[in-house]
Amino acid sequence: MFDFLKNHLFGVEAFFERSLVLTYALPQEQLATLIPPCLTLDTFQDKWAFVAVAMVQTKGLRPKGFPAFMGNDFFLIGYRVFVRYQSQTGRNLRGLYILKSETDKPKMQLMGNTFTHYDYSTTDITQQANEPYLEVSSQKSKLSIKVNLAEEATNLPSASPFDSWKEARRFAGPMPFTFTYLPQKKQVILIEGVRQNWRPRAVEVINHEVGFLEQRGFANAQLANAFVIENVPYFWKKGRIELWKSL
């Protein structure tokens, strides 16, 4: 009855204290069935498609225009596929399609599942910052990530399909748009993100275990890149709905 509330009816703003994103490469055939028909995979060398695991410490997350004291601090984990969408005006838009979202607080789960289609659940999340290392872990989600923040990484992960960090940066996220598809109405919701001072820094990954990938049967996923950004204001615009017509 109130499903319309999920359609991103208002803008949202937050401050990203830190966003750590690990991107994994998979043969595109493995991801093709996970995205709706209105989207296509954003591929590399017409072979690889990508899943990003984004771990974000937010501060002051709130509806756009609300005073800062009304914001909330949450840790968010998002599992997203890199995709493309051709808009009604013919624009070829790059973006992300959400497979699953996790947070450290029930309040965010409630808010996220009331006002978005991002499938939030609450999990245990632990952060440990012992310079120069950062560790993010969750027993419930079977997640264990450790990276070295000391200096910008010079070597790509050994299994990365990219030949350079310049290539890898194209799949570092976040993308300009996030897309949601409503199959019963054949509608696409476009959520545009606006960021400031976005300067991703490549980091060395010491350890990476992601239970979500194993649960989805992606045990063969190859770590393609890892980037961190810090202290960035971020803003999501109100969702825009388009009617999708298949060709």
C-alpha positions as a Markdown table, in Angstrom:
| # | Residue | x | y | z |
|---|---|---|---|---|
| 1 | Met | 0.0 | 0.0 | 0.0 |
| 2 | Phe | 2.8 | 2.4 | 0.8 |
| 3 | Asp | 5.4 | 1.0 | -1.7 |
| 4 | Phe | 5.6 | 4.5 | -3.3 |
| 5 | Leu | 7.5 | 5.6 | -0.2 |
| 6 | Lys | 10.5 | 3.5 | -1.4 |
| 7 | Asn | 10.8 | 5.6 | -4.6 |
| 8 | His | 13.4 | 8.1 | -3.2 |
| 9 | Leu | 10.8 | 10.8 | -2.7 |
| 10 | Phe | 13.4 | 13.3 | -1.3 |
| 11 | Gly | 17.1 | 14.1 | -1.5 |
| 12 | Val | 19.5 | 12.8 | 1.1 |
| 13 | Glu | 22.8 | 14.2 | 2.3 |
| 14 | Ala | 25.6 | 12.8 | 4.4 |
| 15 | Phe | 29.3 | 13.2 | 5.2 |
| 16 | Phe | 31.5 | 10.3 | 4.3 |
| 17 | Glu | 34.2 | 10.1 | 6.9 |
| 18 | Arg | 35.7 | 7.2 | 5.0 |
| 19 | Ser | 34.6 | 5.0 | 2.0 |
| 20 | Leu | 36.5 | 1.9 | 1.3 |
| 21 | Val | 35.6 | 0.1 | -2.0 |
| 22 | Leu | 36.8 | -3.3 | -3.2 |
| 23 | Thr | 35.8 | -4.2 | -6.8 |
| 24 | Tyr | 35.7 | -7.8 | -8.0 |
| 25 | Ala | 35.8 | -9.0 | -11.6 |
| 26 | Leu | 33.7 | -11.9 | -12.9 |
| 27 | Pro | 33.0 | -13.3 | -16.3 |
| 28 | Gln | 30.0 | -11.2 | -17.5 |
| 29 | Glu | 27.9 | -14.3 | -17.9 |
| 30 | Gln | 27.8 | -14.8 | -14.2 |
| 31 | Leu | 26.3 | -11.4 | -13.5 |
| 32 | Ala | 24.0 | -11.0 | -16.5 |
| 33 | Thr | 21.0 | -12.8 | -14.8 |
| 34 | Leu | 21.2 | -10.6 | -11.6 |
| 35 | Ile | 20.3 | -7.3 | -13.3 |
| 36 | Pro | 16.9 | -6.3 | -14.6 |
| 37 | Pro | 16.2 | -6.1 | -18.4 |
| 38 | Cys | 16.3 | -2.3 | -18.5 |
| 39 | Leu | 20.1 | -2.4 | -17.6 |
| 40 | Thr | 23.2 | -3.8 | -19.3 |
| 41 | Leu | 26.4 | -4.7 | -17.7 |
| 42 | Asp | 29.2 | -2.2 | -17.7 |
| 43 | Thr | 32.0 | -4.4 | -19.0 |
| 44 | Phe | 35.7 | -4.3 | -19.6 |
| 45 | Gln | 37.3 | -5.9 | -22.7 |
| 46 | Asp | 33.8 | -7.3 | -23.5 |
| 47 | Lys | 34.6 | -10.0 | -21.0 |
| 48 | Trp | 34.6 | -8.8 | -17.4 |
| 49 | Ala | 31.8 | -7.5 | -15.3 |
| 50 | Phe | 32.2 | -6.1 | -11.8 |
| 51 | Val | 30.7 | -6.2 | -8.3 |
| 52 | Ala | 31.8 | -3.5 | -5.8 |
| 53 | Val | 31.8 | -4.0 | -2.1 |
| 54 | Ala | 31.5 | -0.5 | -0.6 |
| 55 | Met | 32.1 | 0.0 | 3.2 |
| 56 | Val | 31.1 | 3.6 | 4.2 |
| 57 | Gln | 31.2 | 5.4 | 7.6 |
| 58 | Thr | 28.6 | 8.1 | 7.2 |
| 59 | Lys | 28.1 | 11.1 | 9.5 |
| 60 | Gly | 24.9 | 13.2 | 9.8 |
| 61 | Leu | 22.9 | 11.2 | 7.2 |
| 62 | Arg | 19.5 | 13.0 | 6.9 |
| 63 | Pro | 17.0 | 14.3 | 4.3 |
| 64 | Lys | 18.5 | 17.1 | 2.2 |
| 65 | Gly | 18.0 | 20.5 | 3.9 |
| 66 | Phe | 17.5 | 19.2 | 7.4 |
| 67 | Pro | 19.8 | 20.7 | 10.1 |
| 68 | Ala | 22.9 | 18.6 | 10.9 |
| 69 | Phe | 21.8 | 17.8 | 14.4 |
| 70 | Met | 18.9 | 15.8 | 13.0 |
| 71 | Gly | 21.3 | 13.5 | 11.1 |
| 72 | Asn | 22.4 | 10.0 | 12.1 |
| 73 | Asp | 25.8 | 8.2 | 12.0 |
| 74 | Phe | 25.7 | 4.8 | 10.3 |
| 75 | Phe | 28.1 | 2.3 | 8.9 |
| 76 | Leu | 26.9 | 1.0 | 5.5 |
| 77 | Ile | 28.0 | -1.9 | 3.4 |
| 78 | Gly | 26.7 | -2.1 | -0.2 |
| 79 | Tyr | 27.1 | -4.8 | -2.8 |
| 80 | Arg | 26.5 | -3.3 | -6.2 |
| 81 | Val | 27.0 | -4.3 | -9.9 |
| 82 | Phe | 28.4 | -1.8 | -12.4 |
| 83 | Val | 25.7 | -1.2 | -15.1 |
| 84 | Arg | 24.6 | 1.1 | -17.9 |
| 85 | Tyr | 21.2 | 2.5 | -18.8 |
| 86 | Gln | 19.9 | 4.2 | -21.9 |
| 87 | Ser | 17.6 | 7.0 | -20.8 |
| 88 | Gln | 14.4 | 8.2 | -22.6 |
| 89 | Thr | 16.5 | 11.0 | -24.1 |
| 90 | Gly | 19.0 | 8.5 | -25.5 |
| 91 | Arg | 21.8 | 9.2 | -22.9 |
| 92 | Asn | 24.0 | 6.3 | -22.0 |
| 93 | Leu | 24.3 | 6.5 | -18.3 |
| 94 | Arg | 26.8 | 4.7 | -16.1 |
| 95 | Gly | 25.8 | 3.6 | -12.7 |
| 96 | Leu | 25.2 | 0.9 | -10.1 |
| 97 | Tyr | 22.5 | -1.7 | -9.4 |
| 98 | Ile | 22.1 | -2.6 | -5.7 |
| 99 | Leu | 22.1 | -6.3 | -4.9 |
| 100 | Lys | 22.2 | -6.0 | -1.1 |
| 101 | Ser | 22.8 | -3.5 | 1.6 |
| 102 | Glu | 23.9 | -3.9 | 5.2 |
| 103 | Thr | 24.1 | -1.5 | 8.2 |
| 104 | Asp | 25.2 | -1.5 | 11.8 |
| 105 | Lys | 22.0 | -0.1 | 13.2 |
| 106 | Pro | 18.3 | -1.3 | 13.1 |
| 107 | Lys | 17.2 | 2.3 | 12.7 |
| 108 | Met | 19.0 | 2.5 | 9.3 |
| 109 | Gln | 17.5 | -0.8 | 8.3 |
| 110 | Leu | 14.1 | 0.5 | 9.0 |
| 111 | Met | 14.7 | 3.8 | 7.2 |
| 112 | Gly | 16.4 | 2.2 | 4.3 |
| 113 | Asn | 13.7 | -0.4 | 3.7 |
| 114 | Thr | 10.9 | 2.2 | 4.1 |
| 115 | Phe | 12.4 | 4.8 | 1.7 |
| 116 | Thr | 14.5 | 2.7 | -0.8 |
| 117 | His | 14.4 | -0.6 | -2.6 |
| 118 | Tyr | 18.0 | -1.4 | -1.4 |
| 119 | Asp | 17.2 | -4.5 | 0.7 |
| 120 | Tyr | 18.8 | -3.5 | 4.0 |
| 121 | Ser | 19.6 | -5.8 | 6.9 |
| 122 | Thr | 21.4 | -5.2 | 10.2 |
| 123 | Thr | 24.7 | -7.0 | 10.9 |
| 124 | Asp | 27.5 | -6.8 | 13.3 |
| 125 | Ile | 30.3 | -4.5 | 12.0 |
| 126 | Thr | 33.6 | -3.9 | 13.7 |
| 127 | Gln | 36.2 | -1.4 | 12.6 |
| 128 | Gln | 39.8 | -1.4 | 13.8 |
| 129 | Ala | 42.2 | 1.4 | 12.7 |
| 130 | Asn | 45.7 | 0.6 | 13.8 |
| 131 | Glu | 48.0 | 2.7 | 11.7 |
| 132 | Pro | 48.7 | 2.1 | 9.0 |
| 133 | Tyr | 46.1 | -0.7 | 8.8 |
| 134 | Leu | 42.3 | -0.5 | 8.6 |
| 135 | Glu | 40.2 | -3.6 | 9.3 |
| 136 | Val | 36.5 | -4.1 | 8.7 |
| 137 | Ser | 34.9 | -7.3 | 9.8 |
| 138 | Ser | 31.5 | -8.9 | 10.5 |
| 139 | Gln | 31.0 | -12.4 | 11.9 |
| 140 | Lys | 27.4 | -12.5 | 10.8 |
| 141 | Ser | 28.2 | -11.5 | 7.3 |
| 142 | Lys | 31.4 | -13.5 | 7.1 |
| 143 | Leu | 33.3 | -10.4 | 6.1 |
| 144 | Ser | 37.0 | -9.7 | 6.8 |
| 145 | Ile | 38.9 | -6.9 | 5.1 |
| 146 | Lys | 42.3 | -5.5 | 5.9 |
| 147 | Val | 44.0 | -2.8 | 4.0 |
| 148 | Asn | 47.2 | -0.7 | 4.3 |
| 149 | Leu | 46.4 | 3.0 | 4.3 |
| 150 | Ala | 50.0 | 4.2 | 4.7 |
| 151 | Glu | 50.8 | 5.0 | 1.1 |
| 152 | Glu | 49.0 | 4.9 | -2.2 |
| 153 | Ala | 49.3 | 1.4 | -3.7 |
| 154 | Thr | 51.6 | 1.1 | -6.7 |
| 155 | Asn | 50.8 | -2.5 | -7.7 |
| 156 | Leu | 47.4 | -3.7 | -8.8 |
| 157 | Pro | 46.0 | -6.9 | -7.2 |
| 158 | Ser | 47.7 | -9.9 | -8.8 |
| 159 | Ala | 44.5 | -11.2 | -10.4 |
| 160 | Ser | 43.2 | -7.9 | -11.6 |
| 161 | Pro | 42.2 | -7.8 | -15.3 |
| 162 | Phe | 43.4 | -4.1 | -15.5 |
| 163 | Asp | 46.8 | -3.2 | -16.8 |
| 164 | Ser | 47.0 | 0.1 | -14.9 |
| 165 | Trp | 45.5 | 2.0 | -12.1 |
| 166 | Lys | 44.1 | 4.5 | -14.7 |
| 167 | Glu | 42.0 | 1.6 | -16.1 |
| 168 | Ala | 41.1 | 0.4 | -12.7 |
| 169 | Arg | 39.9 | 3.9 | -11.7 |
| 170 | Arg | 37.0 | 3.7 | -14.1 |
| 171 | Phe | 35.5 | 1.0 | -12.0 |
| 172 | Ala | 36.2 | 2.5 | -8.6 |
| 173 | Gly | 32.8 | 4.0 | -7.9 |
| 174 | Pro | 30.7 | 5.6 | -7.0 |
| 175 | Met | 29.1 | 6.0 | -10.3 |
| 176 | Pro | 27.0 | 9.1 | -11.2 |
| 177 | Phe | 23.7 | 7.1 | -10.9 |
| 178 | Thr | 22.1 | 4.3 | -9.0 |
| 179 | Phe | 19.2 | 2.5 | -10.7 |
| 180 | Thr | 16.1 | 0.7 | -9.4 |
| 181 | Tyr | 13.7 | -1.2 | -11.6 |
| 182 | Leu | 9.9 | -1.7 | -10.8 |
| 183 | Pro | 8.9 | -4.7 | -13.0 |
| 184 | Gln | 5.2 | -4.5 | -12.4 |
| 185 | Lys | 5.1 | -0.9 | -13.6 |
| 186 | Lys | 8.1 | -1.2 | -16.0 |
| 187 | Gln | 9.5 | 1.9 | -14.4 |
| 188 | Val | 13.1 | 2.8 | -13.7 |
| 189 | Ile | 14.1 | 5.0 | -10.8 |
| 190 | Leu | 17.2 | 7.1 | -11.4 |
| 191 | Ile | 19.0 | 8.4 | -8.3 |
| 192 | Glu | 21.8 | 10.8 | -9.1 |
| 193 | Gly | 24.7 | 11.3 | -6.6 |
| 194 | Val | 26.5 | 14.6 | -6.2 |
| 195 | Arg | 29.9 | 14.6 | -4.6 |
| 196 | Gln | 32.7 | 17.1 | -3.7 |
| 197 | Asn | 36.5 | 16.6 | -3.5 |
| 198 | Trp | 36.2 | 13.0 | -4.6 |
| 199 | Arg | 39.8 | 11.8 | -4.8 |
| 200 | Pro | 40.1 | 8.0 | -4.6 |
| 201 | Arg | 43.4 | 6.7 | -3.4 |
| 202 | Ala | 44.5 | 3.2 | -4.3 |
| 203 | Val | 45.2 | 1.0 | -1.3 |
| 204 | Glu | 47.0 | -2.3 | -0.8 |
| 205 | Val | 44.7 | -5.1 | 0.3 |
| 206 | Ile | 46.2 | -7.4 | 2.9 |
| 207 | Asn | 43.2 | -9.7 | 3.3 |
| 208 | His | 39.8 | -9.9 | 1.8 |
| 209 | Glu | 37.0 | -12.4 | 2.6 |
| 210 | Val | 33.5 | -11.5 | 1.5 |
| 211 | Gly | 30.8 | -13.9 | 2.5 |
| 212 | Phe | 28.3 | -12.3 | 0.2 |
| 213 | Leu | 30.3 | -13.4 | -2.9 |
| 214 | Glu | 30.5 | -17.0 | -1.7 |
| 215 | Gln | 26.8 | -17.1 | -0.9 |
| 216 | Arg | 26.0 | -15.9 | -4.4 |
| 217 | Gly | 28.3 | -18.6 | -5.9 |
| 218 | Phe | 31.0 | -16.1 | -6.9 |
| 219 | Ala | 33.9 | -17.9 | -5.2 |
| 220 | Asn | 35.9 | -17.3 | -8.4 |
| 221 | Ala | 35.6 | -13.5 | -8.2 |
| 222 | Gln | 38.9 | -11.8 | -8.7 |
| 223 | Leu | 39.9 | -8.7 | -6.8 |
| 224 | Ala | 40.3 | -6.0 | -9.4 |
| 225 | Asn | 41.0 | -2.8 | -7.4 |
| 226 | Ala | 40.7 | -1.2 | -4.0 |
| 227 | Phe | 40.3 | 2.5 | -3.3 |
| 228 | Val | 39.6 | 4.7 | -0.3 |
| 229 | Ile | 38.3 | 8.2 | 0.0 |
| 230 | Glu | 38.0 | 10.3 | 3.2 |
| 231 | Asn | 36.1 | 13.4 | 4.4 |
| 232 | Val | 33.7 | 13.9 | 1.5 |
| 233 | Pro | 30.3 | 15.6 | 1.5 |
| 234 | Tyr | 27.8 | 13.6 | -0.5 |
| 235 | Phe | 24.3 | 14.2 | -1.7 |
| 236 | Trp | 21.7 | 12.0 | -3.4 |
| 237 | Lys | 19.1 | 13.8 | -5.5 |
| 238 | Lys | 15.4 | 13.0 | -5.3 |
| 239 | Gly | 14.6 | 9.9 | -7.5 |
| 240 | Arg | 13.4 | 10.5 | -11.0 |
| 241 | Ile | 11.1 | 7.9 | -12.6 |
| 242 | Glu | 11.1 | 6.9 | -16.3 |
| 243 | Leu | 8.9 | 4.4 | -18.1 |
| 244 | Trp | 11.0 | 1.7 | -19.7 |
| 245 | Lys | 10.0 | 0.3 | -23.0 |
| 246 | Ser | 11.9 | -2.8 | -24.3 |
| 247 | Leu | 12.9 | -2.7 | -28.0 |
